Amino acid sequence: MENCIFCKIVAGEIPSPRLYEDEKMIVIRDIEPKAKLHYLCIPKTHFALFSEMDEGGAEIVKHCFQVIPALEKALGLEDGYRVIVNQGENGGQTVPHLHIHLLGGEKLADF
């Protein structure tokens, strides 16, 4: 997408240190952290919502959820973490590119 900030980060047009990268996804720090540790797992393929996924998009999301546990130690999340995917404006999604929030590094409040 032409004006998508995450697509620009993936393309390298906007610099953001990558903590992890493979052919399908990147992991970066959230610039507005909601916890001591707050990362974003961003698929390299653009789609905003689960409802927009085709079979290929579903495979990418599956890949993300398979890789995340392997990154726990490197990201400092080995004591536990929260996984959040906001969907749509009412769900708190501020960037219309599907991404997975990983929050941890401290005891998180119940919600």
C-alpha positions in Angstrom: 0.0 0.0 0.0 1.3 3.4 -1.0 0.7 5.3 2.2 1.0 2.4 4.7 3.7 3.2 7.4 4.3 -0.5 8.0 4.8 -1.1 4.3 7.3 1.7 4.2 9.1 0.2 7.2 9.2 -3.2 5.5 10.5 -1.6 2.3 13.2 0.2 4.2 11.8 3.7 3.3 11.4 4.5 7.0 14.2 3.3 9.2 13.4 1.1 12.1 15.8 -1.3 13.7 14.7 -4.9 13.0 15.1 -7.3 15.9 14.1 -10.2 13.7 13.5 -10.6 10.0 12.8 -13.4 7.6 11.1 -13.7 4.2 7.6 -13.2 5.7 7.8 -10.9 8.7 9.8 -8.4 10.7 9.8 -7.7 14.5 10.5 -4.1 15.6 10.0 -2.1 18.9 6.7 -0.2 19.2 7.4 3.5 19.3 4.6 4.1 21.8 5.1 1.2 24.2 2.3 0.1 26.5 4.6 -2.2 28.6 8.2 -2.4 29.6 8.8 -4.5 26.5 6.5 -3.9 23.5 7.2 -5.3 20.1 5.4 -5.4 16.8 5.5 -8.5 14.6 4.6 -7.2 11.1 3.9 -9.4 8.1 5.7 -8.2 5.0 2.5 -8.8 2.9 -0.1 -6.0 3.3 -3.6 -6.7 4.5 -5.4 -4.9 7.3 -7.8 -7.4 8.7 -8.2 -11.1 9.3 -11.3 -10.8 7.0 -9.0 -9.7 4.2 -6.7 -12.7 4.4 -6.6 -15.2 1.6 -4.9 -18.6 2.0 -1.5 -17.0 1.6 -2.2 -14.4 4.2 -3.4 -17.1 6.6 -0.1 -19.0 6.0 1.9 -15.8 6.8 0.0 -15.3 10.1 0.5 -18.9 11.0 4.2 -18.5 10.3 4.3 -15.4 12.6 2.7 -17.4 15.4 5.1 -20.2 14.9 8.2 -17.9 15.0 7.1 -15.8 18.0 7.8 -18.5 20.6 11.3 -19.1 19.2 12.0 -15.4 19.9 10.9 -15.3 23.5 14.4 -15.5 25.0 16.0 -13.0 22.5 13.2 -10.5 23.2 13.3 -10.9 26.9 9.8 -12.4 27.0 10.7 -15.8 28.6 8.7 -15.0 31.8 5.5 -14.5 29.8 3.9 -12.0 27.4 0.6 -10.9 26.0 -0.3 -11.2 22.3 -2.7 -8.7 20.9 -4.1 -8.2 17.4 -6.3 -5.1 17.1 -8.9 -5.3 14.3 -10.6 -2.1 13.0 -11.1 1.3 14.4 -13.3 0.1 17.3 -10.8 -2.6 18.1 -8.0 0.0 18.5 -6.2 -0.6 15.2 -4.4 2.6 14.4 -2.4 1.3 11.4 -4.4 -0.5 8.8 -1.8 -3.2 8.2 -2.3 -6.4 10.3 0.3 -6.6 13.0 0.8 -8.5 16.2 1.6 -6.7 19.5 3.9 -8.6 21.9 3.9 -7.1 25.4 5.9 -8.2 28.4 8.9 -7.6 30.6 6.7 -7.0 33.6 3.6 -8.2 35.3 0.8 -7.0 33.1 -2.5 -5.8 34.5 -5.7 -7.8 34.0 -8.2 -6.4 31.6 
